Amino acid sequence: VELAWAEAHAWLAQGDLDPAVSPTAWLATTVVDVEQARIHRITIEHPDGDRSVLERQAPDGDFTLADAPEGEALNQTRLNAASYGIQGLPLNDVLLPDEIDISFAEPVRVTFDTFDGLSVVVEVASRQRSSYYARLHARPVPLDTAATDQDPAAAATRINDLVSGWIYLIPPHTADTFTRRRDEFFETGDTAENSAET
């Protein structure tokens, strides 16, 4: 729309404009956000065959480790912490595959299955266990129970539309919580002492 009087007027805007210089400052701060209460099962698979299945039967329940030897003490804090892996999953940077020299040939593969039929797979590759890169995809899965008010197919599509074709640099402490090896979910002398103190 062209205003007839526009050329005869001027506006003075006051204030400080300080746009961020770093491109990452303009990014969204999270990759995906699937609430911890929705997580039913977590499957952690390392390339050497180490595998852990964490599961619970109710949204407010504690996670257990499948096939854990009877009598072995489990680190409940670590088991439960894994379920926060994709709740507000933070990112430090986002890159195209040709912008980073990192291989996903043998990633740690973590599958988060929800109570309402969504499955989110996070593949994590690390560089000397200091920089962690992740790529994700989602899909709906069949449910044994009655349908919920969630639409897992639509949720999977939304996630895939957002993450497809991108690699995310995620904080090491975040990656550590959901990529642990099986033996790290058992209590040791050190972890038992730390749990007692907290």
KERO-586465 format. One record per atom (N, C-alpha, C): residue in three letters; x, z, y. Coordinates in steps of 0.001 Angstrom, whole numbers, padded with zeros to 6 digits, always signed. Layout:
// KERO-586465
AlaXZY/...
// end
This chain:
// KERO-586465
Val+000851+000000-001183/Val+000000+000000+000000/Val+000881+000000+001224/Glu+000631-000913+002163/Glu+001408-000991+003393/Glu+000567-000448+004542/Leu+001127+000532+005243/Leu+000436+001146+006372/Leu+000854+000459+007658/Ala-000123+000123+008480/Ala+000181-000615+009706/Ala+001065+000174+010651/Trp+000966+001506+010618/Trp+001718+002315+011568/Trp+003035+002844+010997/Ala+003380+002400+009750/Ala+004527+002988+009074/Ala+005826+002773+009847/Glu+006017+001577+010450/Glu+007283+001297+011115/Glu+007449+002110+012389/Ala+006383+002664+012873/Ala+006469+003421+014127/Ala+006653+004908+013897/His+006831+005313+012651/His+006964+006726+012341/His+008234+006968+011531/Ala+008764+008149+011661/Ala+009918+008573+010881/Ala+009680+010014+010442/Trp+010218+010373+009281/Trp+010075+011729+008761/Trp+011457+012337+008556/Leu+011574+013577+008942/Leu+012813+014310+008761/Leu+012611+015302+007619/Ala+013419+015155+006587/Ala+013349+016076+005451/Ala+014532+017018+005521/Gln+014265+018308+005416/Gln+015319+019306+005468/Gln+015434+020030+004140/Gly+016634+020489+003829/Gly+016885+021190+002572/Gly+018149+020676+001937/Asp+018601+021369+000925/Asp+019827+021008+000222/Asp+019490+020287-001077/Leu+020044+019117-001256/Leu+019899+018366-002490/Leu+021216+018436-003245/Asp+021180+019064-004391/Asp+022404+019260-005170/Asp+022171+018789-006606/Pro+022102+017474-006802/Pro+021849+016966-008165/Pro+023022+017269-009091/Ala+022697+017581-010333/Ala+023739+017869-011316/Ala+024572+016622-011571/Val+025887+016826-011695/Val+026802+015708-011916/Val+026865+015340-013392/Ser+026855+016354-014270/Ser+026978+016102-015700/Ser+025684+015517-016256/Pro+025764+014422-017009/Pro+024546+013845-017598/Pro+023800+014816-018506/Thr+024552+015728-019199/Thr+023898+016651-020116/Thr+022990+017634-019393/Ala+023234+017840-018095/Ala+022381+018754-017338/Ala+020972+018209-017159/Trp+020796+016909-017376/Trp+019486+016285-017222/Trp+018735+016190-018553/Leu+019371+016627-019638/Leu+018746+016529-020944/Leu+017764+017664-021183/Ala+016801+017416-022055/Ala+015988+018512-022568/Ala+016910+019459-023327/Thr+016591+020735-023325/Thr+017502+021723-023904/Thr+017296+021941-025402/Thr+016250+021367-025982/Thr+016009+021538-027405/Thr+015795+020185-028081/Val+016167+020125-029360/Val+015978+018907-030150/Val+014559+018886-030718/Val+014236+019907-031487/Val+012895+020074-032045/Val+012499+021538-031909/Asp+011216+021809-032057/Asp+010738+023189-031947/Asp+009617+023419-032966/Val+010016+023858-034146/Val+009063+024200-035197/Val+009119+025718-035372/Glu+008009+026389-035106/Glu+007983+027834-035088/Glu+008425+028437-036422/Gln+009167+029528-036318/Gln+009682+030216-037501/Gln+008569+030617-038453/Ala+007425+031006-037914/Ala+006319+031463-038760/Ala+005760+030354-039648/Arg+006015+029104-039308/Arg+005493+027986-040105/Arg+006370+027677-041320/Ile+007598+028180-041349/Ile+008541+027793-042395/Ile+008214+028498-043709/His+008038+027703-044741/His+007714+028199-046079/His+008941+028186-046998/Arg+009692+027110-046945/Arg+010829+026945-047853/Arg+011980+026259-047125/Ile+013197+026693-047428/Ile+014406+026078-046875/Ile+015335+025746-048035/Thr+015759+024512-048124/Thr+016687+024086-049168/Thr+017983+023651-048513/Ile+019067+024331-048856/Ile+020383+024053-048263/Ile+021271+023441-049339/Glu+021727+022227-049115/Glu+022532+021510-050099/Glu+023868+021099-049490/His+024948+021614-050067/His+026295+021245-049631/His+026810+020088-050485/Pro+027698+019292-049944/Pro+028149+018093-050671/Pro+028863+018393-051986/Asp+029381+019609-052162/Asp+030067+019943-053410/Asp+029116+020466-054478/Gly+027817+020437-054199/Gly+026837+020877-055180/Gly+026299+022273-054950/Asp+026896+023042-054061/Asp+026374+024374-053741/Asp+024968+024225-053166/Arg+024012+024975-053724/Arg+022615+024790-053348/Arg+021898+026137-053261/Ser+021114+026306-052217/Ser+020323+027518-052036/Ser+018901+027129-051693/Val+017946+027810-052320/Val+016535+027629-051988/Val+015994+028971-051524/Leu+015567+029019-050271/Leu+014994+030219-049677/Leu+013493+029996-049551/Glu+012715+031001-049933/Glu+011267+030794-049955/Glu+010545+032100-049669/Arg+009344+031970-049098/Arg+008452+033117-048929/Arg+007018+032644-049161/Gln+006136+033598-049405/Gln+004768+033249-049765/Gln+003788+033387-048609/Ala+004199+033986-047514/Ala+003306+034184-046366/Ala+004106+034041-045079/Pro+003469+033608-043988/Pro+004190+033407-042727/Pro+004876+034650-042180/Asp+004371+035825-042519/Asp+004987+037052-042012/Asp+005831+037753-043071/Gly+006122+037062-044170/Gly+006889+037671-045247/Gly+008383+037450-045102/Asp+009149+038169-045926/Asp+010592+037989-045973/Asp+010939+036875-046960/Phe+012047+036234-046708/Phe+012504+035171-047595/Phe+013249+035758-048791/Thr+013125+035082-049913/Thr+013884+035425-051101/Thr+014783+034242-051460/Leu+015779+034511-052287/Leu+016702+033471-052749/Leu+016344+033129-054187/Ala+015983+031884-054426/Ala+015576+031463-055765/Ala+016711+031654-056764/Asp+016353+032128-057943/Asp+017295+032289-059058/Asp+018425+033256-058751/Ala+018172+034215-057877/Ala+019180+035241-057624/Ala+019268+036164-058836/Pro+020466+036542-059272/Pro+020601+037427-060433/Pro+019902+038765-060195/Glu+019249+039252-061204/Glu+018539+040519-061082/Glu+019524+041650-060777/Gly+019167+042458-059814/Gly+020017+043582-059450/Gly+021004+043289-058341/Glu+021195+042018-058000/Glu+022115+041660-056919/Glu+021430+041903-055564/Ala+022133+042592-054671/Ala+021579+042879-053350/Ala+021706+041652-052454/Leu+020614+041321-051781/Leu+020595+040162-050893/Leu+020690+040612-049441/Asn+021279+039753-048622/Asn+021363+040022-047186/Asn+020090+039494-046538/Gln+019118+040380-046336/Gln+017812+039955-045836/Gln+017898+039385-044431/Thr+018800+039899-043615/Thr+018947+039398-042246/Thr+019341+037931-042245/Arg+020287+037566-043098/Arg+020728+036174-043166/Arg+019657+035273-043751/Leu+018945+035762-044755/Leu+017874+034963-045350/Leu+016805+034638-044311/Asn+016363+035643-043575/Asn+015308+035423-042586/Asn+015805+034605-041392/Ala+017058+034803-041020/Ala+017601+034101-039847/Ala+017607+032590-040038/Ala+017757+032137-041282/Ala+017796+030693-041541/Ala+016515+030008-041106/Ser+015399+030728-041135/Ser+014105+030121-040803/Ser+013949+029833-039316/Tyr+014856+030352-038506/Tyr+014822+030064-037071/Tyr+015611+028796-036726/Gly+016128+028117-037745/Gly+017027+026987-037513/Gly+016458+025882-036652/Ile+015162+025559-036803/Ile+014572+024471-036014/Ile+013506+024986-035046/Gln+013525+026284-034789/Gln+012675+026812-033724/Gln+013473+026736-032426/Gly+013124+025781-031591/Gly+013883+025580-030357/Gly+015331+025237-030625/Leu+015570+024355-031609/Leu+016949+023971-031952/Leu+017671+023459-030706/Pro+018680+024188-030236/Pro+019332+023797-028983/Pro+020329+022668-029174/Leu+020597+021953-028097/Leu+021607+020900-028137/Leu+022590+021088-027000/Asn+023828+020715-027277/Asn+024869+020705-026250/Asn+025132+019311-025714/Asp+024794+018314-026535/Asp+024984+016928-026119/Asp+024200+016039-027081/Val+023951+014822-026671/Val+023282+013850-027526/Val+024029+012535-027406/Leu+024242+011886-028549/Leu+025069+010682-028569/Leu+024458+009631-029484/Leu+024839+008381-029228/Leu+024540+007295-030153/Leu+025603+007291-031254/Pro+025287+006780-032434/Pro+026253+006807-033537/Pro+027598+006175-033200/Asp+027599+005115-032390/Asp+028876+004465-032084/Asp+029650+005170-030975/Glu+029124+006274-030475/Glu+029815+007030-029431/Glu+030612+008205-029978/Ile+030528+008432-031282/Ile+031210+009583-031861/Ile+031831+009197-033197/Asp+033072+009616-033406/Asp+033775+009333-034649/Asp+033542+010495-035609/Ile+032377+010506-036233/Ile+032037+011551-037188/Ile+031286+010907-038342/Ser+031601+011322-039559/Ser+030983+010720-040739/Ser+029876+011615-041284/Phe+028749+010985-041633/Phe+027662+011684-042293/Phe+027588+011288-043774/Ala+028729+010842-044317/Ala+028756+010434-045725/Ala+028515+011628-046649/Glu+028989+012820-046265/Glu+028817+014019-047085/Glu+028389+015184-046192/Pro+027175+015149-045696/Pro+026727+016214-044800/Pro+026207+017426-045575/Val+026036+018521-044867/Val+025213+019610-045371/Val+023773+019213-045050/Arg+022959+019168-046081/Arg+021580+018705-045921/Arg+020634+019909-046038/Val+019876+020146-044986/Val+018972+021296-044954/Val+017548+020791-044751/Thr+016671+021156-045672/Thr+015273+020728-045615/Thr+014385+021929-045310/Phe+013650+021835-044225/Phe+012706+022874-043831/Phe+011293+022380-044173/Asp+010631+023062-045090/Asp+009248+022729-045446/Asp+008313+023782-044864/Thr+007263+023344-044208/Thr+006342+024281-043576/Thr+005127+024532-044470/Phe+004395+025594-044138/Phe+003165+025904-044852/Phe+002099+024837-044626/Asp+002200+024096-043510/Asp+001144+023142-043156/Asp+001511+021690-043433/Gly+002515+021460-044297/Gly+002742+020105-044788/Gly+003734+019248-044040/Leu+004600+019852-043235/Leu+005646+019106-042529/Leu+006989+019420-043168/Ser+007802+018393-043335/Ser+009154+018571-043855/Ser+010142+017973-042860/Val+011083+018783-042397/Val+012103+018340-041452/Val+013470+018468-042113/Val+014187+017359-042182/Val+015517+017340-042790/Val+016565+017270-041678/Val+017511+018203-041731/Val+018614+018233-040781/Val+019906+018009-041559/Glu+020623+016957-041232/Glu+021922+016699-041834/Glu+022993+017101-040832/Val+023913+017947-041284/Val+024927+018509-040388/Val+026314+018107-040863/Ala+027091+017548-039959/Ala+028496+017220-040224/Ala+029345+017985-039218/Ser+030447+018525-039677/Ser+031287+019325-038780/Ser+032677+018727-038675/Arg+033294+019034-037577/Arg+034680+018631-037349/Arg+035511+019906-037311/Gln+036220+020150-038414/Gln+037065+021330-038546/Gln+036282+022614-038275/Arg+035006+022622-038631/Arg+034126+023779-038490/Arg+034130+024350-037076/Ser+034323+023479-036109/Ser+034275+023929-034717/Ser+033222+023164-033928/Ser+033039+021893-034255/Ser+032000+021082-033611/Ser+031023+020629-034681/Tyr+029738+020862-034430/Tyr+028704+020553-035415/Tyr+027765+019483-034872/Tyr+027617+018411-035648/Tyr+026757+017304-035245/Tyr+025601+017200-036228/Ala+024416+016941-035711/Ala+023224+016909-036556/Ala+022420+015645-036302/Arg+021823+015143-037361/Arg+020819+014095-037228/Arg+019597+014548-038041/Leu+018424+014124-037610/Leu+017198+014665-038175/Leu+016211+013569-038519/His+015327+013871-039448/His+014141+013068-039659/His+013070+013953-040288/Ala+011839+013536-040155/Ala+010707+014333-040633/Ala+009757+013472-041435/Arg+008970+014138-042284/Arg+007951+013436-043068/Arg+006872+014433-043458/Pro+005663+013954-043710/Pro+004620+014836-044236/Pro+004801+015003-045737/Val+004391+016135-046267/Val+004470+016378-047709/Val+003106+016841-048209/Pro+002771+016537-049456/Pro+001483+016968-050000/Pro+001399+018483-050072/Leu+000198+019007-049886/Leu-000042+020445-049949/Leu-000862+020790-051181/Asp-000541+021929-051796/Asp-001327+022405-052927/Asp-002591+023117-052461/Thr-002554+023613-051239/Thr-003672+024382-050711/Thr-004590+023481-049897/Ala-005669+024048-049399/Ala-006615+023283-048585/Ala-005959+022832-047287/Ala-006519+021788-046717/Ala-005972+021230-045482/Ala-006029+022251-044350/Thr-005046+022172-043438/Thr-005007+023058-042281/Thr-005439+022273-041058/Asp-005418+022967-039929/Asp-005779+022283-038690/Asp-004614+021471-038133/Gln-003456+021508-038808/Gln-002310+020720-038389/Gln-002407+019312-038978/Asp-001795+018368-038284/Asp-001703+016998-038788/Asp-000226+016707-039035/Pro+000266+016960-040264/Pro+001697+016801-040526/Pro+002203+015382-040326/Ala+001371+014374-040612/Ala+001809+012987-040421/Ala+002053+012704-038943/Ala+001144+013177-038097/Ala+001308+012976-036658/Ala+002509+013758-036136/Ala+002696+014969-036652/Ala+003840+015782-036222/Ala+005151+015123-036621/Ala+005209+014571-037841/Ala+006419+013888-038291/Ala+006710+012665-037438/Thr+005675+011934-037076/Thr+005860+010749-036233/Thr+006405+011135-034867/Arg+005875+012199-034290/Arg+006353+012645-032972/Arg+007828+013013-033034/Ile+008210+013732-034081/Ile+009609+014131-034209/Ile+010499+012910-034406/Asn+010107+012015-035286/Asn+010931+010830-035560/Asn+011051+009934-034335/Asp+009987+009814-033564/Asp+010054+009019-032334/Asp+011079+009598-031364/Leu+011220+010918-031405/Leu+012144+011586-030485/Leu+013591+011513-030958/Val+013823+011708-032261/Val+015191+011910-032745/Val+015810+010688-033411/Ser+015010+009702-033764/Ser+015539+008556-034503/Ser+016641+007840-033725/Gly+017773+007621-034401/Gly+018872+006884-033784/Gly+019829+007722-032962/Trp+019624+009043-032918/Trp+020467+009910-032096/Trp+021222+010915-032963/Ile+022374+011320-032483/Ile+023157+012392-033093/Ile+023292+013502-032054/Tyr+023065+014729-032509/Tyr+023043+015865-031586/Tyr+024210+016806-031859/Leu+024871+017211-030804/Leu+025892+018252-030891/Leu+025180+019584-030722/Ile+025257+020439-031744/Ile+024541+021706-031696/Ile+025539+022866-031704/Pro+025148+024020-031165/Pro+026075+025160-031096/Pro+026498+025628-032484/Pro+027773+025983-032646/Pro+028261+026436-033959/Pro+027496+027631-034509/His+027177+028615-033666/His+026490+029803-034175/His+025098+029460-034682/Thr+024469+028429-034099/Thr+023160+027987-034579/Thr+023288+027304-035929/Ala+024256+026403-036043/Ala+024465+025705-037317/Ala+024796+026683-038428/Asp+025571+027711-038121/Asp+025973+028677-039141/Asp+024778+029383-039763/Thr+023733+029630-038999/Thr+022608+030410-039515/Thr+021847+029684-040609/Phe+021830+028333-040579/Phe+021044+027622-041597/Phe+021869+026692-042482/Thr+023197+026821-042452/Thr+024040+026013-043347/Thr+024919+026895-044233/Arg+024541+028132-044411/Arg+025362+029047-045209/Arg+025424+028588-046665/Arg+026503+028999-047324/Arg+026637+028763-048758/Arg+025887+029848-049514/Arg+025580+029578-050769/Arg+024753+030489-051558/Arg+025323+031906-051597/Asp+026635+032037-051812/Asp+027203+033381-051944/Asp+027145+034176-050643/Glu+026922+033511-049522/Glu+026832+034219-048249/Glu+025500+034945-048068/Phe+024538+034688-048943/Phe+023253+035374-048864/Phe+023226+036661-049684/Phe+024332+036967-050358/Phe+024427+038215-051098/Phe+025172+039250-050265/Glu+024806+040512-050467/Glu+025486+041583-049766/Glu+026900+041753-050312/Thr+027828+041967-049398/Thr+029172+042390-049779/Thr+029384+043752-049139/Gly+030525+044332-049373/Gly+030801+045625-048744/Gly+030710+045557-047242/Asp+031244+044464-046653/Asp+031246+044332-045193/Asp+029846+044113-044653/Thr+029089+043202-045279/Thr+027756+042886-044745/Thr+026811+044052-044946/Ala+026954+044806-046036/Ala+026106+045962-046252/Ala+026362+047021-045190/Glu+027636+047202-044835/Glu+027982+048181-043809/Glu+027443+047758-042457/Asn+027552+046447-042140/Asn+027033+045954-040867/Asn+025529+046086-040795/Ser+024826+045829-041918/Ser+023377+045921-041931/Ser+022935+047361-041704/Ala+023699+048309-042251/Ala+023350+049710-042092/Ala+023525+050185-040670/Glu+024464+049540-039963/Glu+024730+049953-038592/Glu+023732+049373-037603/Thr+023034+048232-037958/Thr+022126+047571-037028/Thr+020689+048005-037240/
// end
